[in-house]
Amino acid sequence: ERRKQIEIEEQEIKRKEKELISTVRLPAEAEAYKVQTVAEGMRTKTVEAARADGEKIRLIGGAEAKAVEAVGRAEAESMRMKASAYKQYGDAAIMSLVLEALPQIAAEVAAPLAKTDEIVLIGGGDRTTDEINKLVGSLPPAIQALTGVDLTGALGKIPGAVMTR
């Protein structure tokens, strides 16, 4: 009878052990597997997203570099064409450049005057005219100093132009 009691207790121990395995250990292993699988999935997702972002940045950078290169080539070709035209037309081309730049030069010179409310010229009738003539007469040397072009000489080359002193 003692033996039977021991056998029953051993069977009870085995039963409890199987019960613990089925109620605690197996669900814990299943949960651990689930957590591990989800973590690996998240890691893979993050790595692939980073790779995709890197590839996107690389492609955008390449496209921007090609665009900058194309713009540079177009500007260089434009400059070559202008240089060829200037070489072909000589003084006329330089005169064209100067005449195109004159409005900008005049705007820069006149910019401080835009802030002036009024200008008062003091002097007699002839003296004021003399001052204005002196001011206008100093413009061609100033333009030559700024641009290197003799405006008086260039204007004298225009067909039909008459120079007065």
Disulfide bonds with the S-S distance in Angstrom:
none
